[in-house]
């Protein structure tokens, strides 16, 4: 059984992984625990923060996921696509190769954000084919959303996380096909409701769990329509204080009343992990969906991907290994990050529509390049083989880029969210840690001074700057936010937007592995991601179906 060279933990290598490594042409066994592999590639996927900075090409002000401290030159994406011409070099095979790559990379311009096909979505990142969106991250085909994260086909919503095909919602997490729903977790086809967990096809319900095809319920108790409407008026979710108190009641409900499905494996065949949908033969995968097949140790993505190993943020890919954000029909890519629509790539980064590149950064539409220098196909193959042989001699080949290659600090990455490190720990591991020290704006008003009720908002509220003492960030409440809160009978925002998104995101349990727990009904052992506080309320699939459906 292999031992992780970073953590000292033992781990297993499944037969499927061994077979896929052979198919990918990878020698030997891994020497890193799967979680450590995710931590490494996840450190190269920027999250959570947008920065005002200058475009290093034009000098114009832009909004970028990369700060002024980014070690790479950052160009607005349109300028980068048109004018990408990074420096090149010859590889010296008598010296280690990673330092030589770094010399090239840190002088190669990169795009200011990730995404395409947007209209009026300047304040977004990893945002695709959307319209009129603001301060949102990781979305596709969305419209008129603000403060959202990982949403697909969502409209007119705020603070939605990992949710799909929903409209006019606030604070929904891992919820689908919902309408006018305020604070929901793991819900499908619910409308005109608030504070729901694991409900299906419900309307006009509040603070309920595990309901199916119900309406006019509060706390899982049935009421007449008139009784329900009267109690809803008394509850008054326009008030932030009441909203927060109801949130506490919701968390208590999860611990004491709700039943929890041990794993979310839907329409998936011969697959292990959690939050899988329409997957086949996927092993140890998480948040992977829609046609992923024969993928191992992967999380976040997977749509129509095949034979991928040790990846995060992958989409319509095949034969991608140990990479981060190899996206949109990548093929045979390894040890790379932020390569889009590219094929036959190794040790490359920030490349778009490239093929047959090794050790390259910042290229657009190039073929047969090594260290950003062009070669004939025959020269390329010979030179690449010589470099790989040299990297094997130094022990570099097979390892991912050192952490300081990431364009973002560790704290602003997906890995930093799931596996946070102290500055000392991160530096020891080779990651670049944030140097930002937020200072309170002198005229910022404490967030406690935001009006409690949305219908008490004055006409000058949008002109004020508030301070979130927990996030240590300023925030404003725009007129559109005030109107939206009033329209949905919800409270005004009282926190910096990313703090609220992260709090919602943490409702989805994930730490990189499953644990064994006794089913709360039959006591049979089952695997789950739910934390220990839900033990006794977590059910195996068979008991869950009996109890809830």
C-alpha positions in Angstrom: 0.0 0.0 0.0 1.6 3.3 -1.1 2.5 6.0 1.5 1.9 9.7 0.7 5.2 11.5 0.7 3.5 14.7 1.9 1.2 13.5 4.7 2.5 10.1 5.5 -1.0 8.6 5.1 -1.3 5.3 3.4 -3.8 5.0 0.5 -5.0 2.4 -1.9 -4.8 2.4 -5.7 -7.8 0.7 -7.2 -7.6 -1.8 -10.1 -9.4 0.7 -12.2 -6.8 3.4 -11.5 -4.0 1.0 -12.3 -5.6 0.2 -15.6 -6.2 3.8 -16.5 -2.7 4.8 -15.6 -1.5 2.1 -18.0 -3.8 3.4 -20.7 -2.5 6.9 -20.1 1.1 5.6 -20.3 2.0 6.6 -16.8 4.8 4.6 -15.1 4.7 3.3 -11.6 2.4 4.0 -8.7 1.4 7.4 -7.3 3.3 8.7 -4.3 0.6 11.3 -3.3 -2.7 10.6 -1.5 -5.6 11.5 -3.8 -6.6 14.4 -1.6 -3.1 15.8 -1.8 -3.3 15.6 -5.6 -6.6 17.5 -5.5 -5.1 20.0 -3.2 -2.2 20.6 -5.6 -4.3 21.0 -8.8 -7.1 22.8 -6.8 -4.5 25.5 -5.8 -4.3 26.5 -9.4 -8.1 27.1 -9.8 -8.7 30.7 -8.8 -11.9 31.3 -6.8 -13.8 33.8 -4.6 -12.1 37.1 -5.4 -12.2 39.8 -8.1 -9.7 42.6 -8.2 -9.6 46.1 -9.7 -6.3 46.4 -11.5 -4.7 47.7 -14.7 -4.4 45.7 -17.8 -0.6 45.3 -18.3 -1.1 45.6 -22.1 -3.2 48.8 -22.3 -2.9 50.4 -18.9 -6.7 50.5 -18.7 -8.7 49.7 -15.6 -10.1 46.1 -15.6 -11.8 43.7 -13.2 -9.7 40.5 -12.9 -9.5 37.4 -10.9 -5.8 38.1 -10.6 -4.6 40.9 -8.4 -1.8 43.4 -8.9 0.5 41.0 -7.1 0.1 38.3 -9.7 3.5 37.2 -10.9 2.3 37.0 -14.5 1.6 39.9 -16.8 -2.2 40.2 -16.9 -3.9 41.4 -20.1 -7.6 41.9 -20.8 -8.7 38.7 -22.5 -9.6 40.4 -25.8 -6.1 41.9 -26.0 -4.6 38.6 -25.1 -6.5 36.7 -27.8 -5.4 39.2 -30.5 -1.9 39.9 -29.4 -0.5 36.9 -27.5 3.2 36.6 -28.4 5.0 35.4 -25.2 8.8 35.1 -25.0 10.4 31.8 -25.8 13.6 29.9 -24.8 15.7 26.8 -25.5 15.6 24.2 -22.8 19.0 23.4 -21.1 18.9 19.7 -20.4 21.9 19.9 -18.0 19.8 21.9 -15.5 16.4 21.3 -13.7 13.5 22.2 -16.0 10.9 23.7 -13.7 13.1 26.8 -12.9 13.6 27.3 -16.7 9.8 27.0 -17.2 9.2 29.5 -14.5 11.5 32.0 -16.1 9.4 31.9 -19.2 6.0 31.7 -17.5 6.4 34.7 -15.3 7.1 36.8 -18.4 4.2 35.4 -20.5 1.0 37.4 -20.5 -2.2 35.7 -19.4 -5.9 36.5 -19.8 -7.6 38.5 -17.1 -10.3 36.0 -16.5 -11.9 32.8 -17.8 -15.1 32.6 -19.9 -16.7 33.5 -23.2 -19.9 34.5 -24.9 -21.1 36.9 -22.2 -23.0 40.2 -22.4 -22.7 42.7 -19.6 -20.9 40.4 -17.2 -17.7 42.3 -16.6 -17.7 41.5 -12.8 -17.6 37.7 -13.2 -15.1 34.9 -13.6 -15.3 31.4 -15.1 -18.5 32.7 -16.6 -20.0 31.5 -20.0 -22.7 32.5 -22.4 -24.6 34.6 -19.9 -26.3 38.0 -19.7 -26.5 40.8 -17.2 -24.7 39.1 -14.3 -22.7 40.7 -11.5 -20.2 39.5 -8.9 -20.6 35.8 -9.8 -18.3 32.9 -10.4 -18.5 29.6 -12.3 -21.7 29.8 -14.3 -23.1 28.9 -17.7 -26.2 30.3 -19.5 -27.4 32.5 -16.6 -29.3 35.8 -16.8 -29.8 38.6 -14.4 -28.1 36.9 -11.4 -26.0 38.6 -8.7 -23.7 37.1 -6.1 -23.9 33.5 -7.4 -21.5 30.6 -7.5 -21.5 27.5 -9.8 -25.0 28.0 -11.3 -26.3 26.8 -14.7 -29.4 28.2 -16.4 -30.4 30.3 -13.4 -32.3 33.6 -13.8 -33.2 36.6 -11.6 -31.5 35.1 -8.4 -29.0 36.0 -5.7 -26.7 34.0 -3.5 -27.4 30.7 -5.3 -24.8 28.0 -5.0 -24.3 24.9 -7.1 -27.9 25.2 -8.4 -29.5 24.8 -11.8 -32.6 25.7 -13.8 -34.1 28.0 -11.2 -35.6 31.5 -11.2 -36.3 34.2 -8.6 -34.5 32.5 -5.8 -32.3 33.6 -2.9 -29.8 31.4 -0.9 -30.5 28.1 -2.7 -27.8 25.4 -2.5 -27.7 22.3 -4.6 -31.3 22.9 -5.7 -32.9 22.4 -9.1 -35.9 23.7 -11.0 -37.0 26.0 -8.1 -39.0 29.2 -8.4 -39.4 32.0 -5.8 -37.7 29.9 -3.2 -35.7 31.5 -0.3 -33.1 29.4 1.4 -33.2 25.8 0.2 -30.8 22.9 0.3 -31.0 19.8 -1.9 -34.5 20.6 -3.3 -36.1 19.9 -6.6 -39.1 21.6 -8.2 -40.1 23.7 -5.2 -41.8 27.1 -5.4 -43.0 30.0 -3.2 -41.3 28.4 -0.2 -38.5 29.1 2.4 -36.0 27.2 4.4 -36.5 23.7 2.8 -34.3 20.7 2.9 -34.5 17.7 0.7 -38.0 18.5 -0.6 -39.5 17.6 -4.0 -42.3 19.2 -5.8 -43.5 21.3 -2.9 -45.0 24.8 -2.8 -45.9 27.2 -0.1 -43.9 25.4 2.6 -41.6 26.8 5.3 -38.9 25.2 7.5 -39.7 21.7 6.2 -37.6 18.6 5.4 -38.0 15.4 3.4 -41.4 16.4 2.0 -42.8 15.1 -1.3 -45.6 16.7 -3.2 -46.8 18.9 -0.3 -48.1 22.5 0.1 -49.1 24.7 3.0 -46.7 23.1 5.5 -44.7 24.7 8.2 -42.3 22.5 10.2 -43.6 19.5 8.3 -47.0 20.2 9.8 -50.0 20.5 7.4 -52.1 23.7 7.5 -55.0 25.0 5.5 -54.2 27.7 3.0 -55.7 30.5 5.2 -53.8 29.2 8.3 -50.6 29.0 6.4 -50.8 32.5 5.0 -51.6 34.0 8.4 -48.6 32.2 10.0 -46.3 33.3 7.1 -47.3 36.9 7.7 -46.5 36.5 11.4 -43.1 35.0 10.5 -42.1 38.0 8.4 -39.0 36.9 6.6 -38.3 40.5 5.5 -36.5 40.9 8.8 -32.8 40.0 8.9 -33.0 39.1 12.6 -35.9 36.7 11.9 -34.2 35.4 8.8 -31.1 34.5 10.8 -33.1 33.0 13.7 -34.9 30.8 11.1 -31.6 29.9 9.7 -30.6 28.6 13.1 -33.8 26.6 13.3 -33.1 25.2 9.9 -29.6 24.0 11.1 -31.2 22.4 14.2 -33.8 20.7 11.9 -30.9 19.1 9.9 -29.5 17.6 13.1 -32.6 16.5 14.9 -35.5 16.0 12.4 -34.2 15.5 8.9 -33.2 12.2 7.3 -30.1 12.4 5.2 -29.4 10.3 2.1 -25.9 8.8 2.7 -24.7 9.5 -0.9 -26.1 11.4 -3.8 -25.6 8.9 -6.6 -28.2 9.4 -9.3 -28.6 7.5 -12.6 -25.0 6.4 -12.2 -23.6 2.9 -12.8 -20.7 1.2 -11.1 -19.5 4.5 -9.6 -18.2 5.6 -6.2 -17.9 9.0 -4.6 -20.6 11.6 -4.0 -22.8 14.0 -5.9 -22.7 12.0 -9.1 -25.3 12.2 -11.8 -25.4 10.1 -15.0 -21.9 8.7 -14.5 -20.6 5.3 -15.5 -17.5 3.5 -14.1 -16.3 6.5 -12.2 -14.2 5.8 -9.1 -13.7 8.3 -6.2 -15.3 11.2 -8.0 -17.2 14.1 -6.6 -19.5 16.7 -8.1 -19.3 14.9 -11.4 -22.2 14.7 -13.9 -23.8 14.2 -17.2 -22.0 11.5 -19.2 -18.7 11.2 -17.3 -17.3 7.8 -18.0 -14.2 5.9 -16.7 -13.0 8.8 -14.7 -11.0 8.4 -11.5 -10.1 10.7 -8.6 -11.8 13.7 -10.2 -14.0 16.4 -8.9 -16.0 19.4 -10.1 -17.1 18.9 -13.7 -17.0 15.9 -15.8 -19.7 16.7 -18.4 -19.2 14.2 -21.3 -15.6 13.4 -20.1 -13.9 10.1 -20.5 -10.7 8.4 -19.1 -9.7 11.3 -16.9 -7.5 10.9 -13.8 -6.6 13.2 -10.9 -8.3 16.4 -12.2 -10.4 19.3 -11.0 -12.6 21.5 -13.2 -12.8 19.3 -16.3 -15.4 19.5 -19.0 -15.9 17.5 -22.2 -12.4 16.1 -21.9 -10.7 12.8 -22.7 -7.4 11.4 -21.5 -6.6 14.3 -19.2 -4.3 13.6 -16.3 -3.3 15.5 -13.2 -4.5 18.8 -14.4 -6.6 21.8 -13.4 -9.1 23.6 -15.6 -8.4 21.7 -18.8 -11.7 22.6 -20.4 -13.9 22.4 -23.4 -12.9 19.3 -25.4 -9.3 18.9 -24.3 -7.6 15.7 -25.4 -4.5 14.0 -24.0 -3.5 16.8 -21.7 -1.3 16.2 -18.6 0.4 18.2 -15.9 -1.3 21.4 -17.1 -3.6 24.1 -15.9 -6.0 26.6 -17.6 -5.7 25.1 -21.1 -8.9 25.4 -23.1 -9.9 23.6 -26.3 -6.4 22.1 -26.6 -4.9 18.7 -27.4 -1.7 16.8 -26.8 -0.4 19.2 -24.1 2.1 18.7 -21.3 3.4 21.0 -18.6 1.5 23.9 -20.2 -0.6 26.7 -18.8 -2.9 29.6 -19.9 -3.1 28.3 -23.5 -6.1 28.5 -25.8 -6.8 26.3 -28.9 -3.3 24.8 -29.0 -1.9 21.4 -29.9 1.3 19.5 -29.3 2.9 21.9 -26.8 5.3 21.2 -24.0 6.4 23.6 -21.3 4.4 26.5 -22.8 2.5 29.4 -21.4 0.3 32.1 -22.8 -0.1 30.7 -26.3 -3.2 31.1 -28.6 -3.7 28.9 -31.6 -0.2 27.4 -31.7 1.1 23.9 -32.6 4.4 22.1 -32.0 5.9 24.5 -29.5 8.3 23.8 -26.7 9.1 26.6 -24.2 7.0 28.8 -26.5 9.3 28.1 -29.4 8.1 26.6 -32.6 9.4 23.3 -34.0 8.6 21.1 -37.0 6.6 18.0 -36.0 9.6 15.8 -36.3 11.8 18.1 -34.3 9.1 18.6 -31.7 8.8 14.9 -31.0 12.5 14.3 -30.7 13.1 17.4 -28.5 10.1 16.5 -26.2 11.5 13.0 -25.7 14.9 14.4 -24.7 13.3 16.9 -22.2 11.1 14.2 -20.7 14.2 12.0 -20.2 16.0 14.9 -18.6 13.0 15.5 -16.3 12.9 11.9 -15.3 16.6 12.1 -14.3 15.9 15.1 -12.0 12.7 13.6 -10.6 10.6 16.4 -12.1 8.6 14.4 -14.6 5.4 13.1 -13.2 5.2 15.9 -10.6 2.8 18.9 -11.0 4.2 22.4 -11.3 5.5 23.8 -8.0 2.9 25.8 -6.1 4.4 29.2 -6.8 3.5 28.7 -10.5 -0.2 29.5 -9.6 -1.3 32.9 -10.8 -3.4 33.3 -7.6 -2.5 33.0 -4.0 -3.5 29.7 -2.2 -6.2 31.4 -0.2 -8.0 32.5 -3.4 -8.1 29.0 -4.8 -10.6 26.1 -4.5 -8.0 24.1 -2.5 -7.7 27.0 -0.1 -11.5 26.7 0.6 -11.5 23.0 1.2 -8.1 22.5 2.7 -7.0 25.8 4.3 -3.4 26.2 5.3 -1.6 28.6 7.6 0.9 31.0 6.0 3.7 28.8 7.5 2.2 25.6 6.2 1.4 27.0 2.8 4.9 28.5 2.4 6.5 25.2 3.4 4.4 23.4 0.8 5.7 25.9 -1.8 2.4 27.7 -2.4 2.3 31.5 -2.8 0.3 32.9 0.1 -1.7 36.1 0.1 0.0 39.4 1.2 -3.3 41.3 1.3 -4.1 42.9 4.6 -7.6 44.4 4.3 -8.0 47.7 6.1 -11.3 49.1 7.2 -12.5 52.1 5.1 -12.6 55.1 7.4 -16.2 56.1 6.5 -17.6 52.5 6.3 -20.6 51.9 8.5 -20.8 48.7 10.6 -23.0 46.1 9.0 -25.2 46.1 12.1 -26.6 49.4 10.9 -28.2 48.0 7.8 -32.0 48.3 8.3 -33.5 45.1 9.7 -36.4 45.0 7.3 -36.2 45.4 3.6 -39.3 47.6 3.5 -37.5 50.1 5.8 -34.8 50.8 3.3 -34.4 54.5 2.7 -33.8 56.2 -0.6 -30.1 56.9 0.3 -29.2 53.4 1.4 -27.4 52.5 -1.9 -25.0 55.4 -1.4 -23.7 54.1 1.9 -20.6 51.8 2.4 -20.9 49.1 5.1 -18.2 47.0 6.7 -18.5 43.3 7.3 -16.3 42.6 10.4 -16.2 38.9 9.8 -15.1 39.0 6.2 -13.2 42.2 6.8 -14.6 43.6 3.6 -16.6 46.6 2.6 -19.9 46.2 0.7 -22.8 48.2 -0.7 -26.4 47.5 -1.2 -27.4 48.5 -4.7 -30.9 49.8 -5.6 -31.5 46.6 -7.6 -30.7 44.5 -4.4 -33.2 46.6 -2.4 -35.9 46.1 -5.0 -35.2 42.4 -5.3 -35.4 41.9 -1.5 -38.7 43.8 -1.3 -40.2 41.9 -4.3 -39.4 38.5 -2.7 -40.2 39.6 0.8 -36.7 38.8 1.9 -34.2 40.8 4.1 -31.5 43.2 2.8 -28.0 41.9 2.5 -26.0 42.2 5.7 -22.7 40.7 4.7 -20.0 40.8 2.1 -21.3 38.7 -0.8 -18.5 36.1 -0.9 -18.8 35.4 2.9 -22.5 34.5 2.3 -21.7 32.4 -0.7 -19.1 30.4 1.1 -21.4 29.9 4.1 -24.0 28.4 1.7 -21.4 26.3 -0.1 -20.3 24.8 3.2 -23.8 23.3 3.5 -22.6 20.7 0.9 -20.4 18.3 2.8 -17.1 17.5 1.2 -13.6 17.0 2.5 -12.2 14.7 -0.2 -13.3 11.3 1.1 -16.1 9.2 2.5 -16.4 7.8 6.0 -18.2 4.8 7.2 -21.3 5.3 9.3 -24.1 3.1 10.6 -27.5 3.6 8.9 -29.8 5.4 11.2 -32.5 2.8 10.6 -31.1 -0.7 9.8 -27.6 0.0 11.3 -26.0 -1.4 8.2 -22.6 0.2 7.4 -22.8 2.8 4.6 -20.5 5.5 3.2 -21.2 9.1 3.5 -19.8 12.7 3.4 -22.1 14.0 6.1 -20.3 15.1 9.3 -20.6 13.2 12.5 -23.3 15.6 13.8 -25.8 13.9 11.5 -25.0 10.4 12.7 -28.2 8.6 13.6 -30.1 10.6 10.9 -28.0 9.4 7.9 -29.6 6.5 6.0 -28.4 3.9 3.5 -30.1 4.1 0.1 -32.6 1.4 0.8 -33.8 2.9 4.1 -33.8 6.4 2.7 -36.2 5.4 -0.1 -38.5 3.7 2.4 -38.5 6.6 4.8 -38.8 9.5 2.5 -40.6 8.3 -0.7 
